[in-house]
Amino acid sequence: MQDLTEPKGRQLALIKNTIAADCTDAEFDLFVEAAKSYRLDPFRKQIIPLVFSKNNAGKRRMSIVVTRDGLRIMAQRCGNYRPATKPAEYIIDDALKSPTNPLGILCARVTLWQRDDHSGDWYEVAGEAYWDEFAPVMDEWAYDEQAGTRKPTGRKTVENNWARMPRVMIAKCAEAQALRAGWPDQFSGVYVQEEMDKAVSDDLTASEVLEQQEEARRLARVSSADSIMIVWLPGMPLEPVAKGVLADRIIEWLDDDGRTAEQIENFEEMNAYSLREFWARAKNDALEVKKAIGARLNEVRRLAA
């Protein structure tokens, strides 16, 4: 913003009627104060307010998110930051390709540079973002000629930007992860819009998103060095499964003749953090599981069609 230390009435009115049109007066006041604090310009889309559950008074929350441009401006002010010197890296598996993952991206990795204050040497700071954790999956809708209106098709897809430019979207999340890892004082609690897209598609509030992240961290601490926590179906308790037999257990579960597409989708969503941990600790086995999930899901959908 041109001068948020002394905001003018005309500037504020323009922001209120455009960028912050969904905000209540109290939310708008908070947003303006955040823009001042971060020294970011709403007119240049460096910072934006994101309203969750705007039509549900009981769940309504406003979260302030910073765009990638805003993050980079904040990073430059740190004095010990250098941007990535190479393109983002992607792990892609053709077996993962689906309407909810057009390119079959498993994860993206972005590497930034930070200077050591004592030695003056530069070292790498990496951030990773996994597709399943950030991609906003939603119901696919199509026009029903008989009903004369749009209806859900029963299939799943991803939000338009994630479908059109999946590499860009997941790389933004990875870059934000790297900034929080290397510069926690400046970026702790600061999120880019792409990281919150999944929350919007799932109709979660900002606090619910944070609670999910905290739950994942707690489960990671509970999990022992030789086991990974798994929940098989909604309502079932968490079960520690030995790392060495986890792939066999999951494939056996998938092969159940009564398994539905919804159950498989729920399994993958509920165990997103555990499957990522499995990838980190047993990459080859985790890749076999990922392929098995994709293949079984396609088979079940084909049989149900």
N, C-alpha and C positions, 0 to 999 in steps of 0.2 A: 504494500500500500504506500502511497506517496508520502504520507506523514501520519502514521498511526499514533505518534506521541501526542499530536494535537489534531485529532480527527475532526473533519468538518462535517456539518450537518448534511450537506449534499452528498458527500462520499458515503456516509453511513446509510443514508436513505437508499442510495443505489445498491449497496451491498445487501441491505435488508430486503429489497424488492427483487433481487436477482439471485446472487450466490447463496444467500441465506433465506430464501423465500419460505422454506419449510420450518424455519425456527420460530419458537415462541420468543417473546421479548427477553425472558431470562436466558434462554439458550443463545440468543443473538448477542447479549451482553457478554456471556462467557466466551463466545467465539471471537469477538473483537479483542477481548483482553488476551486471549491466547495468541492472536495474530501479533499483538504488540510485544508479548513476551518472547515469541520466537523470532520477531523481526522479519516476518514474511508478508508477502503482498497477496491479498485475496484476489485483486483484479488480474493478477498474472497467474492465477490458479496455483499458487504455491501452497496454499492452505485452504481447506474447505470443510464445512460442517456436514456431517452425515447423520441423518435422523433415522433411527431404527423404530420399527413398529409405529409409524406415525399415525396410524388409524386405530391404535389400541392404547388408550390412555393408561392402562395398568402396566403395560410393558414399554411404553415410549421412553426412549433414551436418545441423547444426542452425543455423538462421538466426533471429536475433531481429528481429521486426518491430514497428513502432509503429503503432497505429491512428490514424485521423484525429483523434480526440479527443486522443490523446497528442501528436500533432504540434502541434495548436493550443495545448495547454498549454505545450509547449516554446517555441513561437513567442511567446507572451505574455510569457515571461520575458526575451526579447531586449530589450524596452524600446523598440524602434523598428519594431514590427510593428503593422499594422492589417489586419483580415480583409477579404475581398472586400466591396465595397459594391454589387455587382450580380451577378445569377445567372451561372453558367457559360455560356459560349457554345459552341454545337455547329455543326459543319459536317455537314450531312446530305444524302445523295444517295440518292434512291429506287432508283437502279440498283444500289446496294450491298446492298439488303435481301436477306437470306438466312437460313437457320437458324443460321448462325454470326454474324450481325449483324442482329438483329431490326428495328432502326430505320434501318439504313443509315447509321450514324454513321461519318464519316471521322475526325474528331478532336474533342477538347474543349479549351477554353481557359479557364483560371481566372486572374484578375488580382487580386493582393494589393497592399498598400501598404507602403512602407518610408520611414522618415524619414531624411533626410540629417543626419548628426551635426554638420555644420558650418553649413549654412544653416537647418536646421530644416524645410525644405520636404519635402513628401511626394511620392513618385513611384511609378509603377506598376511592379510586378514580375509578369511573366506566365509561365505555365507551360502547355505544350501536351502532350497525350497522344493518340497515334494508336491507333485501335481495333485495327488489325492487330498492333501491337506489344505490347499488353497483354491482349487478350481471350483467355481460356483455351479453346482449341478442343479438343474431344475426340470420341471415337467415340460415336455414338448407339447405345443398347442398347434392345432390346424383347423381350418375351416370345415365345418360339417354341413354339407349341402342340404341334407335332409332336415337338420335342425335349424338351419339358417343362421348359425352362430359358430364361434370358435369354441372348440372343446379340447381337453387333453387327450392325447393319442395313447397314453399308457407307456410311452417311451420317455427316456431321459435325454437331455442335451445340456450344453453349457451356455452360459451367458454370451451374448453376441461378440464382445471384444475378445473373450477367451477362445471363441471358435475361429475368429478371423485372424488373430495374431497371438497364438498361444505362447510362442517363444518370448515375445516381448512381455506378456503379462506375468509369466512365472519368473522371468529374470528380474523384474521389478521387486518381486517378493524376496528373491535371493539377495539382491543388493541391500534391501532394508535389513535383512537378517545379518548381513556382514557389518553394517554400520552399528547395529546394536551390540554385536559381539566385540567390535574394536573400540567403540566410543560409548560405553554404557551411560556415562554421566550425561551426555548430550542427547542420546536417543532412546533411553529407557522409557517405555510407555508411548513412544511416537510410532505411529503406524501409517503406512501408505494405503490408499484406497483399495488397491488390488488385494491387500491382505484381508480386507474387510468384506470383499465381494461375497465370499462364501457365507458370512454371517447374514448378509442381506437376503441371499437366496434361501437360507434356512429359516429366515424370520427370527433371528436371535438378537437379543440386545447386546450392547457392548460388554456389559458385565457378564453375560452368559458366555460370550466368546472367551473372555479372560478366565472364567471358571473352568471352561473346557481345557484351556492350556495348562492351568494349575493342576487339574485332575491328571492330565497326561504326565506332568512332571512327578506327581505323587506316585503314580503307578510305576514310573521308571525307578523311583527310589525303593519301592516295595519289591520289585523284581530282583531276584538273586542273580549272581553272575552266570549261573548255569541254566536259568529258566526265563521264560518270557510270559507275561500275563496275557491271557486270551479270554474273551467272552464269546461264546458260540452263538447264542441267540439272545434277543432282548429279554430282560428279566432274569436271565441266568447269572449266577455268581461268576466272578473272575476266577480263572483257573491258571495256576502256574504250570507251564508245559516246558519240559526239558528242551533246550535248544537243539539237541541232536535228533530228537524225534518229532519236532514241531512240523516240519514239512510233510512227513508221513501222516500225521494226525489231521492236518488241514485237508490234504488231498483225499483222505478217507472220508472226512466229513462232507467234502464236495460231492463225492461219488454216491452219496445217499440218493436213492431213486426218488424220494419225496421232496428233494431240495427244490425250492422255488427261487426265481430270479430276485424277488424281494429279500429273501433270507440271505442270499449271497451278497447283494448290495449292502444290506445292513451289516453283515459280518465285516466287509471291507471297510465300511465307514466307522464302525465302532472300534475296530482294531487298527486304525490308521497309524497311530503312534507305535504300537507294538510291532506292526509289520515293517515300519521304518527301522526300528531297533534291530529286528531280525536281519534286515538288509545290511546294517552296519556290522553285525556280528557273524553273519553267515551268508555272504553275498550270493553265492551260487545256488544255495538251497532256497533263498528268498526269491531269486529270479524264477526258479522252477514253480514256486507257489504262485507268483504273480501270473505266470503263463497259464497255470492250471485254473486259476480263478477266472481269467478272461475267456479261456476256452469253454469252461463249464457254463459260464453265464451266457455265452453265445448259443451253446447247445440247448440250454433250458428255454431261452427265448424262442429259438427256432421251433422246438417241439410244442411250445404254447401257442405259436402263431396259427 
